[in-house]
Amino acid sequence: MKKIINKKEPWFKWLTRELNSYEAFQYFESGKNPQDVAEDFISRNSIAISEVFKNFDEEDKDTLDQFLKLTECEMHVFRILEKQMELRNKIRFVDFKKRKKIQS
């Protein structure tokens, strides 16, 4: 976690900032899938990323593992929300106050 990139900030802060400023949605709109967009991001930042990995140690590996867990957790939260929205859209409300009159 101590690795510094660009002589200013820890690598994980740099990565977070770069990911947040990366315009992934424009690539999604043009039809690219998430894996292709991720590979493009890595390609564009390959020099900086290679600098990070030059002195990567166990503490950095632990930090990366924590980020992976957090990202996986976030994905599950979004999937749960997506399922809840789908269920919400399938629910039909019945107005029991409007009863049909029985004809005799």
Secondary structure, DSSP 8 states (H G I E B T S, - for coil): ---EETTTEEHHHHHHHHHHHS-HHHHHHTT--HHHHHHHHHHHTHHHHHHHHHT--HHHHHHHHHHHHHHHHHHHHHHHHHHHHHHHHH-----TTS------
